[in-house]
Amino acid sequence: MEDIDKKSQLQEDKQYLHQFGYAQELLRDMGGFSNFAISFSIISILTGAVSLYGHGLLYGGSGMMGFGWTIVALFVLLIAASMAELSSAIPTAGALYHWAAILGSKRWGWYTAWINLIGQIGIVAGIDYSFALFADPLLASTLGYESTLTTTLIVFSITLLLHGILNHIGIRIVAILNDFSAWYHIGVVAVVVASLAFFSKDSLQPVEYLFQVGQTFSEKPYALAFLIGLLQAQWTFTGYDASAHTIEETVNPRVRAPWGIFSSVAFSFVFGFIMLAFVTLSIRDAGAAASAPNAFIYVISEALGGTFGSAVLWLVTIAMFFCGLSSVTSFSRMMYAFSRDNGMPLSRHWAEISRKYRTPAKAIWLVVILSFALALFDYIMKTVNPDTAYTTIAFLTAVSVVGLYVAYGIPIYLKLRAQANGLFQDKHLGPWNLGNWSKPINILSLIWIVFICIIMVIPPNEIAAYALIGMFVLLLIMDFGYYKNHFEGPQGALNVSMEEILKKEAEFRDSDESVTM
């Protein structure tokens, strides 16, 4: 009976996708938990909150973990709800790009796709570089070599390569690893909290310490420093659009994907707060932690000791590996969806699906190359000027935050505009919607997006602003030089015939059985 219900649901999902002019090329086999797990794994409280723990502590002190984390999370929940509503109405892998194109125009869609792509490059590079920043010192202490900028880049490169291979092999293995990753993240948070509660029970700071304001270890005024420190939480809460990018691989996507987007943020907020609370209350010398090369490693080592502390840090580092794996999956699907509409140079290659594995194989490897190139650019900049004030991780994360959140904001703004003009009505909403709360939640979401994007590029992250400006100038050149007259927009707008859709699906019918086995 369950198999019959699933087949019926798959047929319904396929027919709904056909209404947008797309064939079911990707393997639709992800359940609701797997869809949630990919966003939860990319948010990864054991990556963002941990890798930028020193950044938050340096600028905002201990109060950053109590107030900063909570403030950012509450606003991000509003943004997630706004995006979840759109994913239920327009359930295609193009997600942000497709929403903008339908609600605005093909030009809006094209710019949204490229801005999202810029943010995705930053998030993949930032996550895997975070992994390398933790893994390289741990490996160095075990194998007896010196951890340097170059060895970190080597570990980063190997990690990207492994993520490319695993994603190439197929969505099934990635979905299994994502499911495991979600439980793994929760388990490691429990281990960290229990360990700190046990070993530091006699030396924990009072709870008030978590909400202490006025403390900064930077040279900036506290109010400004606190705002800069918000990058820690804001970067953690990125990548939850992955549930929308894998929507064509999800069964019953109009319900499960929206819940994946929203619940991944909600659960990350709760578990992240608990973990940060215990880590922060375990601090013995905040000034020493803030000035350490890696504040999180310093606090854990001081609280748990060398051997056990290293074991816990390895558990955290492995979680970062899973986070990077999921981010490559999300990015490659976004690139595939945009390329099948001919929005990129050499689009036919990035839209090509491997018949053996049913994955956008070439898009996956382009993701790896672009992410490596961004990190390599930063490596060269740091080599030329080793005394520069900005850090690699702050640069990569600021690029990803601004790129992703601008892309998040565009379709939300276009939906509000379409509603005001009577072009988007209740009948266009999906089964997951905000009802009468939609407009105020959308407006608050936009206000926060504008605010946080400005904060993320002020000094000491001005190098991120320069990089983003350069990328946007390149977009303008590409648009007016070619795409303005040659980009036709989503396939649904081109009146693709049902015969063409069914013919494309028939090409993969034989491979469905081999992939399923």
Secondary structure, DSSP 4 states (H G I P E B T S, - for coil): -HHHHHHHHHHHHHHHHHTTT----S---B-HHHHHHHHHHHHTTTTHHHHTHHHHHHHHTTHIIIIIHHHHHHHHHHHHHHHHHHHHHS--TTTHHHHHHHHT-HHHHHHHHHHHHHHHHHHHHHHHHHHHHHHHHHHHHHHT----HHHHHHHHHHHHHHHHHHHHH-HHHHHHHHHHHHHHHHHHHHHHHHHHHHHTTTTPPPGGGGG--S--SSSS-HHHHHHHHTHHHHHHT--TTHHHHTGGGBSSHHHHHHHHHHHHHHHHHHHHHHHHHHHHHT-S-HHHHHHSSSHHHHHHHHHH-HHHHHHHHHHHHHHHHHHHHHHHHHHHHHHHHHHTTT-STTHHHHTPPPTTT-S-HHHHHHHHHHHHHHHHHHHHHHHH-TT-SS-HHHHHHHHHHHHHHHHHHHHHHHHHHHHHTTSS-GGG--SS--GGGHHHHHHHHHHHHHHHHHHTTSTTSHHHHHHHHHHHHHHHHHIIIIIHHH----GGGGT--HHHHHHHHHTTHHHHHHHH-
